[in-house]
Amino acid sequence: MRAKAAFPILLGLVLFLTSIPGYSSVRAQTADFADANTAPRGPSALERVVEIVISHADNMLPTDEMIQVGGLSAKKSNYHGVGVDDCRFFYCLAPHFCSCPVCRGSRDVDNTILLFLDESPTFPMAIYTLDEFDLHQSAPTR
């Protein structure tokens, strides 16, 4: 007799829980979370390039040795650029000493594609490329 009485109570409890708005939103959030795990994550192509180039400009990385440029020492990455996905990106530190292609006069500023500009008064920096760069793709294009 108690089993028969328990069934309607259990059924009522299940129906009650599914009718609560919070319960359905938890289920929806769980579905969104599952979809988010399958979607590609990570920074955009531009954010990724800026992060990599800034890490070269701000740090002395093991692969980024100093070279001599006109009797002064400069980072290899400032002179030759930073390679990311088969594309070269340069950073300009002007008005400070800079050995990027524009500052040393081997490239005209009109033939560059400006990707990032930090106009801080203490240490301004611009990041540019001489190649085409599609912001909607995961990697720069040539």
Salt bridges, closest charged atoms under 4 A:
GLU65 OE2 - LYS76 NZ 3.58
ASP85 OD2 - ARG48 NH1 2.59
ASP131 OD1 - ARG142 NH1 3.56
